[in-house]
Amino acid sequence: MIKWKLAVTVFKLNNMGEKAGMLMDKRMRISAAALLVPLILLATACSGGNGNGGNAVPEATEVIVQPTASEAPPPTPEPLPYTAPLTGIKQATEAKARPIAVMINNFAAARPQSGLTNADVIWEVLAEGGITRLIAVFQSTDAATDTVGPVRSIRPYLIDIGDSYGAVLGHAGASTDGYAVLQKQGKPYLDEISNAGGSFWRSKDRKAPHNLYTSLEKLREGADKKKYKTDVTVPAYTFADEGAAEPGVPATGITVSFLLKDYKVGYSYDAAAGLYKRSINEKPHIDLNNGEQLTGTNVVVIGANHRTLDNEGRLAVNLTDGGPAVLFQKGKAIEAEWVRAPDGMIRIVLNGAELPLVPGKTFFHIVPNSPSFESHVAWVQS
């Protein structure tokens, strides 16, 4: 009985093994078939299974490339809403402060000066003895605490230039006729000698009279104490649209000669920056505050009649009648004229129309008409 049961068990196990083997064989056959299908299709395509004798070119398969997501372009910045009236530079806030014009010593012992890189406009004019004086006009800068100077005295034609901007005048002393103009005509002025000593200080780094300095903060505080008007209309220059073509002939190097060899002014045009770099006596003219070379986008030279008044060499300069001028901008020279406009500003015109300036700082130079205007200005054409 036991043997019979054992035999039955062995039979069942063998039967189960056969079924398991058959099932495994079936699964393996199905897997093999699944693997063979793509191989057969590939072989058919490559072997010319389309009936062309095995030389057929496989049909092209369309490949769909999904576009990749790209970063959104950066937002275009909003244009600044205000334009500085004397530089044409766009600003976030309105430049409406009253201009301040400071008489700057340009004697060799006073160089390098401080604060000139903050000026909107700089004038260079002859004083007595053949030396020149600078008039730095500040309006749009916010560098209120930066040192400005050395400060020097004023003359009637220097008053005229500063007054054309409606500026408060900062200086140290004046000629007799200069004081007469200031006092009799009620000009807004801050004089270290006569009425505003607290707006200035002396530096120990240099010898007098080349060591007198100020700041826009001190000058504005002084103007407030004097109750000078602050809500004045600031005159504005005309500025060219960006990218506008300019007339003129190439001029990448400029030389302005006054009377003395120690006042040979040069400008070299940096095309990449769009700036004229200023030198004096063939050395870079720098700002002592920051070590930067003085630069401008416009350089103007005008000719005016000069007359000697006394043995001291004091001058009268005619800034009323107009005369020859050259405007340098964008590496070109434009021969033109200057006029005294109805608003009191000196403007550069060509064929009766005002020439626009390039936005940025401007240097003006007044040279004598004798022996000729052309003898005081020259440029290199390239």
Sequence and secondary structure as in RCSB ss.txt:
>XXXX:A:sequence
MIKWKLAVTVFKLNNMGEKAGMLMDKRMRISAAALLVPLILLATACSGGNGNGGNAVPEATEVIVQPTASEAPPP
TPEPLPYTAPLTGIKQATEAKARPIAVMINNFAAARPQSGLTNADVIWEVLAEGGITRLIAVFQSTDAATDTVGP
VRSIRPYLIDIGDSYGAVLGHAGASTDGYAVLQKQGKPYLDEISNAGGSFWRSKDRKAPHNLYTSLEKLREGADK
KKYKTDVTVPAYTFADEGAAEPGVPATGITVSFLLKDYKVGYSYDAAAGLYKRSINEKPHIDLNNGEQLTGTNVV
VIGANHRTLDNEGRLAVNLTDGGPAVLFQKGKAIEAEWVRAPDGMIRIVLNGAELPLVPGKTFFHIVPNSPSFES
HVAWVQS
>XXXX:A:secstr
 HHHHHHHHHHHHHHHHHHHHHHHHHHHHHHHHHHHHHHHHHHHHHTTTTTSTT                     
     SEE TTT  EESS   S  EEEEEE SGGG S BSGGG SEEEEEE GGG EEEEEEESS   TTSEEB 
B  B HHHHHHHHHTT EEEES B HHHHHHHHHTT  EEETTTT GGG EE TTS TTTTEEEEHHHHHHHHHH
TT           B  TT    SEE  EEEEE SSGGGEEEEEEETTTTEEEEEETTEE B TTT  B EESEEE
EEEE EEE STT  EEE  SS EEEEEEETTEEEEEEEEE TTS EEEEETTEE  B SS EEEEEEE SS GGG
GEEEE  
